[in-house]
Amino acid sequence: MAELTTPATTAAREAGLAFEVIQMPRPPTSAEDSAEMQGLRLADLIRTIVLRRAADDYVFVLLPGGRQIEWPKLRAHLGVRKMSLPDQDEAKAVTGYERGAITPFGASTAWPVIADATIDPDATVAIGGGMRGVNLHLRGADLIAATGADVADISKADA
């Protein structure tokens, strides 16, 4: 069986990353379900959120499961007063990916990446693989290095 290829897997291979492609056998019902299906801790599921800082100026935020953006911290870190989430059409236009499959790997534009400081550099983490139901498993430190992420304290635990 041929290995699945997406823009994300191609970009990760070209970057020389060690990773495993994981295809979910069924859609998970929750983040906890997804973590269990992949044999990971919730904190090792990394969501990629694309945010608009200004017209034609976006960032990717890498956020572990079980955490949410602490907006004042993120705005202060980026030196902006306002940020917003693009709608699904705009998100696809600026990343090349549908919501639920967004990843900095192979995105149509290499926007800056901010990684939450709670990402465990020694753990195997899962990040979107460029299509729904596909994740890349790699070391947290490799994810941060390969994306050139700026690591910052920008989140808080889910309530």
N, C-alpha and C positions, 0 to 999 in steps of 0.2 A: 504494500500500500504506500503510495507516495505521501511524503510529508506535506501537510497543509502549508500553503504559501499565501501570505497577505503582505501588504506594504510594511506592516510592523515586523513580521518575521524576517522579511528581506533586509530591512534596516538593521535589525538586531544581529543577523548573520554578518552583514557587511561591517558592523562595528566590532566583530570578533568576540561577541558575547557568548558565554556558556549559558544556555537556557534550554528549557523543555517546553514544548507546545502541549497544552492541555485543552482538550475539547470536552465540554460538559455533556454528559449523556442525556441530560434533560435540563430545562431551565430551572435554576434554583428559585425557591420561594422567598428567600431572604438572604441577607449577607451571611448570617450564621449558617444557613443551609449550604451556601456556596463554599464557605470555609471548610465545613465538614466534608463536603463532596471532594474537595481538593486535598484533604488531609493537612490543612493549615489552621493556624490560630486566626481568629477574626482580625487581629491587629496586623496580620501579614497579607491581608487583601488590600491592595492599594488601588484606590479610585483615582482616575485622572479627571479633573474638573477644569474646563476651559473658562476663563473669566476675561471680560473686556475691561481694560483700564481706560481706554479712550478709543476714538474712531481708528480702526485699523491697528489697534495695539492690544494684544492679548497675552495672557500667560497661562501656562499649565500649572495646576496645583496638584501635587501628589499627596493624597490623604489616606491614612490607614483606616481600615474598618473600625467602627466603634468610636470614631472621632468626628468632630465637625469643625468647620472653619471658625476661628474666632476673629470676626471681621475687623475689629479695631486693631488687633495685632497685625493682621495681614496688610491692611491699609497703611499702617505706620511703617511696616517693613518695606513696602513698595513706594512709600512717599506719595501716596495718592489719597484724595478725600472721598472718592466714589469709585465703586466697581459694580459691575452687573454681570449677570449670567445671560449669554446670548440665547435666543430661542433655537430650536432644533435645526432649522434651516440655516441660520447664521453659523451655528456651531459646525455643521457639516461643511459649509462653504469655507470656513477658515482653518479646518483641520483635515478635511477629506474623509472624516469618519462620522458615522451616525452616533447619536447619544447612546450610551451603553457599550460602545466599542472604542471610545476615544482613548488614545494613547499618544505620548510624545514620539514613540518609535514610528518612523515612516509617515508622520503627519505632513500634510501638503506644505506647511510652513513650520520652520523650527522656532517656535515661540520660546521665550525664556521659561525655565522650569523652576518652581519653588517646591521643595520637598519638606514635608513636616518633619521636625526634629525627632519625633517619636518613631520614625521608621527604623527598624532594627537592622543595622548594616550586616550583621552576621546571620540573619535568618534567611530562609528561602521565602521570597515574597511572590505574589501573583499580581500581574498588571495586565490590562487589556491587550489582546493580541491582534486587534484590528478588525475583528468582526464579533458579533454577539455570540456568546458561548465559547469563546476562545480566549485563553489566558496564556501568558508567558510566565514561567516560573524561573526565577534567577535570584542570585544573592542581592540583598538590599544594597550593599556597598557597590555592587556592579551597576545596579539601576541608577543610583545617584551619580556615579562617575560617568556612565555612558550618556546620561542626559545633560551632564554639566549642571546639575541642579544646585541651586542656592538653598542650603539647608537652614531652616529657621523655625522658631517656636511660633506656630501660627494656628494651633488648634486647641480644642478642649474636648474632654470626654463627652460622649453623648449623654444626655440627661436620662 
